[in-house]
Amino acid sequence: MLAMETEELLRSHPVDAVVLMGGCDKTTPGLLLGAALCTHCVALGWVRKVAGTRAVEVTPLGLSRLREMFGLRVGD
């Protein structure tokens, strides 16, 4: 759950860098996993930053891959 929250937070506030501060042995792995998932999705071209805003959008490639890999239906 924390990994998903971290990923959503990072995607909703696109910045060049981030400092993750976990307080215990349970939150640190969740923060790192969320950051890694967000970075990986951007690197694969599944999501991209919307120029001039703080928003990101799922690309057509991302929609296709999310359906194939996870059975997710985005925007259906």
MDTraj code that builds the backbone (N, CA, C; nanometers):
import mdtraj as md
import numpy as np

residues = "MET LEU ALA MET GLU THR GLU GLU LEU LEU ARG SER HIS PRO VAL ASP ALA VAL VAL LEU MET GLY GLY CYS ASP LYS THR THR PRO GLY LEU LEU LEU GLY ALA ALA LEU CYS THR HIS CYS VAL ALA LEU GLY TRP VAL ARG LYS VAL ALA GLY THR ARG ALA VAL GLU VAL THR PRO LEU GLY LEU SER ARG LEU ARG GLU MET PHE GLY LEU ARG VAL GLY ASP".split()
xyz = np.array([
    [0.0815, -0.1176, 0.0000],
    [0.0000, 0.0000, 0.0000],
    [0.0870, 0.1256, 0.0000],
    [0.1912, 0.1257, 0.0800],
    [0.2795, 0.2416, 0.0860],
    [0.3524, 0.2612, -0.0466],
    [0.3886, 0.1517, -0.1140],
    [0.4552, 0.1637, -0.2436],
    [0.3633, 0.2309, -0.3444],
    [0.2357, 0.1945, -0.3433],
    [0.1393, 0.2562, -0.4354],
    [0.1210, 0.4038, -0.4023],
    [0.1141, 0.4367, -0.2764],
    [0.1004, 0.5763, -0.2341],
    [0.2216, 0.6581, -0.2776],
    [0.3401, 0.6034, -0.2603],
    [0.4625, 0.6730, -0.3003],
    [0.4650, 0.6947, -0.4508],
    [0.4302, 0.5914, -0.5263],
    [0.4285, 0.6028, -0.6721],
    [0.3305, 0.7112, -0.7161],
    [0.2101, 0.7126, -0.6603],
    [0.1104, 0.8129, -0.6957],
    [0.1581, 0.9531, -0.6585],
    [0.2178, 0.9664, -0.5425],
    [0.2669, 1.0964, -0.4989],
    [0.3760, 1.1482, -0.5927],
    [0.4684, 1.0616, -0.6306],
    [0.5767, 1.1033, -0.7197],
    [0.5246, 1.1374, -0.8583],
    [0.4263, 1.0634, -0.9058],
    [0.3701, 1.0922, -1.0378],
    [0.2868, 1.2200, -1.0372],
    [0.2247, 1.2527, -0.9264],
    [0.1419, 1.3725, -0.9223],
    [0.2223, 1.4998, -0.8971],
    [0.3456, 1.4859, -0.8548],
    [0.4344, 1.6001, -0.8317],
    [0.5672, 1.5757, -0.9024],
    [0.5686, 1.5796, -1.0367],
    [0.6926, 1.5509, -1.1088],
    [0.8028, 1.6510, -1.0749],
    [0.9103, 1.6000, -1.0262],
    [1.0271, 1.6805, -0.9921],
    [1.1506, 1.6095, -1.0454],
    [1.2622, 1.6771, -1.0420],
    [1.3865, 1.6177, -1.0912],
    [1.4489, 1.5206, -0.9918],
    [1.4209, 1.5383, -0.8642],
    [1.4783, 1.4513, -0.7615],
    [1.3831, 1.4468, -0.6420],
    [1.4036, 1.3471, -0.5595],
    [1.3187, 1.3337, -0.4409],
    [1.4014, 1.2706, -0.3293],
    [1.3725, 1.3097, -0.2069],
    [1.4337, 1.2494, -0.0890],
    [1.3247, 1.1714, -0.0175],
    [1.3440, 1.0415, -0.0032],
    [1.2474, 0.9560, 0.0652],
    [1.2921, 0.9370, 0.2092],
    [1.2026, 0.9616, 0.3021],
    [1.2378, 0.9485, 0.4434],
    [1.1438, 0.8486, 0.5098],
    [1.1946, 0.7294, 0.5307],
    [1.1170, 0.6264, 0.5983],
    [1.1552, 0.6211, 0.7443],
    [1.0600, 0.5844, 0.8274],
    [1.0853, 0.5864, 0.9707],
    [1.1105, 0.4507, 1.0338],
    [1.0883, 0.3417, 0.9596],
    [1.1107, 0.2112, 1.0204],
    [1.1405, 0.1077, 0.9125],
    [1.1592, -0.0146, 0.9554],
    [1.1964, -0.1214, 0.8618],
    [1.0819, -0.1608, 0.7686],
    [0.9617, -0.1109, 0.7916],
    [0.8485, -0.1422, 0.7040],
    [0.8230, -0.0328, 0.6012],
    [0.8443, 0.0921, 0.6383],
    [0.8156, 0.2013, 0.5453],
    [0.9263, 0.2223, 0.4423],
    [1.0502, 0.1988, 0.4795],
    [1.1611, 0.2214, 0.3857],
    [1.1490, 0.1354, 0.2602],
    [1.1259, 0.0042, 0.2701],
    [1.1094, -0.0750, 0.1471],
    [0.9902, -0.0299, 0.0630],
    [0.8817, 0.0100, 0.1275],
    [0.7642, 0.0581, 0.0540],
    [0.7945, 0.1852, -0.0232],
    [0.8676, 0.2772, 0.0377],
    [0.9059, 0.4011, -0.0297],
    [0.9958, 0.3723, -0.1490],
    [1.0928, 0.2850, -0.1298],
    [1.1860, 0.2520, -0.2380],
    [1.1161, 0.1806, -0.3532],
    [1.0247, 0.0907, -0.3216],
    [0.9516, 0.0188, -0.4254],
    [0.8639, 0.1148, -0.5060],
    [0.7935, 0.2044, -0.4383],
    [0.7106, 0.3017, -0.5080],
    [0.7917, 0.3914, -0.5996],
    [0.9063, 0.4382, -0.5521],
    [0.9928, 0.5230, -0.6344],
    [1.0466, 0.4451, -0.7536],
    [1.0840, 0.3205, -0.7325],
    [1.1369, 0.2382, -0.8416],
    [1.0294, 0.2103, -0.9471],
    [0.9073, 0.1829, -0.9039],
    [0.7982, 0.1593, -0.9987],
    [0.7696, 0.2828, -1.0831],
    [0.7681, 0.3980, -1.0207],
    [0.7437, 0.5227, -1.0931],
    [0.8551, 0.5479, -1.1947],
    [0.9791, 0.5337, -1.1525],
    [1.0942, 0.5542, -1.2409],
    [1.0910, 0.4567, -1.3572],
    [1.0585, 0.3325, -1.3290],
    [1.0555, 0.2286, -1.4324],
    [0.9465, 0.2573, -1.5367],
    [0.8300, 0.2990, -1.4922],
    [0.7207, 0.3309, -1.5856],
    [0.7566, 0.4482, -1.6758],
    [0.8244, 0.5481, -1.6214],
    [0.8681, 0.6618, -1.7031],
    [0.9757, 0.6166, -1.8016],
    [1.0724, 0.5369, -1.7554],
    [1.1821, 0.4908, -1.8412],
    [1.1314, 0.4035, -1.9562],
    [1.0274, 0.3256, -1.9320],
    [0.9712, 0.2399, -2.0368],
    [0.8806, 0.3151, -2.1328],
    [0.8502, 0.4397, -2.0999],
    [0.7615, 0.5176, -2.1855],
    [0.6148, 0.4894, -2.1613],
    [0.5823, 0.4289, -2.0477],
    [0.4432, 0.3975, -2.0159],
    [0.3698, 0.5213, -1.9663],
    [0.4408, 0.6112, -1.9007],
    [0.3854, 0.7394, -1.8584],
    [0.4834, 0.8484, -1.8983],
    [0.4309, 0.9686, -1.9154],
    [0.5172, 1.0826, -1.9483],
    [0.4641, 1.2065, -1.8786],
    [0.5556, 1.2982, -1.8544],
    [0.5181, 1.4253, -1.7937],
    [0.4474, 1.5114, -1.8974],
    [0.3458, 1.5828, -1.8542],
    [0.2752, 1.6765, -1.9407],
    [0.3478, 1.8104, -1.9295],
    [0.3981, 1.8599, -2.0422],
    [0.4776, 1.9822, -2.0436],
    [0.4018, 2.0994, -1.9826],
    [0.4712, 2.1739, -1.8985],
    [0.4150, 2.2938, -1.8391],
    [0.3190, 2.2703, -1.7246],
    [0.3030, 2.1449, -1.6833],
    [0.2128, 2.1137, -1.5717],
    [0.2821, 2.0192, -1.4751],
    [0.2119, 1.9854, -1.3673],
    [0.2625, 1.8866, -1.2725],
    [0.2017, 1.7499, -1.2987],
    [0.1298, 1.7377, -1.4084],
    [0.0570, 1.6144, -1.4392],
    [0.1426, 1.5169, -1.5193],
    [0.1034, 1.3927, -1.5128],
    [0.1589, 1.2894, -1.6002],
    [0.0412, 1.2194, -1.6670],
    [0.0691, 1.1562, -1.7797],
    [-0.0361, 1.0821, -1.8495],
    [0.0162, 0.9459, -1.8904],
    [-0.0744, 0.8519, -1.8971],
    [-0.0401, 0.7178, -1.9437],
    [-0.0387, 0.7223, -2.0962],
    [0.0692, 0.6726, -2.1562],
    [0.0833, 0.6740, -2.3014],
    [0.0061, 0.5579, -2.3634],
    [-0.0161, 0.5608, -2.4951],
    [-0.0802, 0.4456, -2.5601],
    [-0.0021, 0.3160, -2.5359],
    [0.1300, 0.3229, -2.5391],
    [0.2114, 0.2055, -2.5081],
    [0.1857, 0.1587, -2.3653],
    [0.1773, 0.2534, -2.2730],
    [0.1496, 0.2197, -2.1335],
    [0.0148, 0.1525, -2.1163],
    [-0.0868, 0.2057, -2.1849],
    [-0.2196, 0.1432, -2.1786],
    [-0.2147, -0.0012, -2.2252],
    [-0.1473, -0.0221, -2.3371],
    [-0.1359, -0.1568, -2.3933],
    [-0.0642, -0.2516, -2.2979],
    [0.0478, -0.2070, -2.2444],
    [0.1278, -0.2932, -2.1556],
    [0.0578, -0.3211, -2.0230],
    [-0.0097, -0.2206, -1.9685],
    [-0.0826, -0.2414, -1.8429],
    [-0.1947, -0.3430, -1.8616],
    [-0.2600, -0.3390, -1.9779],
    [-0.3635, -0.4389, -2.0072],
    [-0.3023, -0.5777, -2.0187],
    [-0.1937, -0.5888, -2.0957],
    [-0.1295, -0.7185, -2.1190],
    [-0.0731, -0.7794, -1.9917],
    [0.0026, -0.7001, -1.9172],
    [0.0769, -0.7532, -1.8032],
    [-0.0063, -0.7707, -1.6773],
    [-0.0997, -0.6768, -1.6545],
    [-0.1707, -0.6775, -1.5271],
    [-0.3219, -0.6898, -1.5402],
    [-0.3721, -0.6910, -1.6631],
    [-0.5153, -0.6993, -1.6829],
    [-0.5885, -0.5726, -1.6438],
    [-0.5163, -0.4604, -1.6373],
    [-0.5774, -0.3336, -1.5985],
    [-0.6474, -0.2701, -1.7182],
    [-0.7616, -0.2146, -1.6930],
    [-0.8360, -0.1429, -1.7961],
    [-0.8391, 0.0039, -1.7544],
    [-0.7604, 0.0851, -1.8216],
    [-0.7516, 0.2267, -1.7881],
    [-0.8385, 0.3044, -1.8849],
    [-0.9319, 0.3813, -1.8336],
    [-1.0167, 0.4655, -1.9168],
    [-1.1244, 0.3930, -1.9936],
    [-1.1515, 0.2689, -1.9623],
    [-1.2574, 0.1932, -2.0318],
    [-1.3921, 0.2208, -1.9695],
])
top = md.Topology()
chain = top.add_chain()
for i, resn in enumerate(residues, 1):
    res = top.add_residue(resn, chain, resSeq=i)
    for name in ("N", "CA", "C"):
        top.add_atom(name, md.element.get_by_symbol(name[0]), res)
traj = md.Trajectory(xyz[None], top)
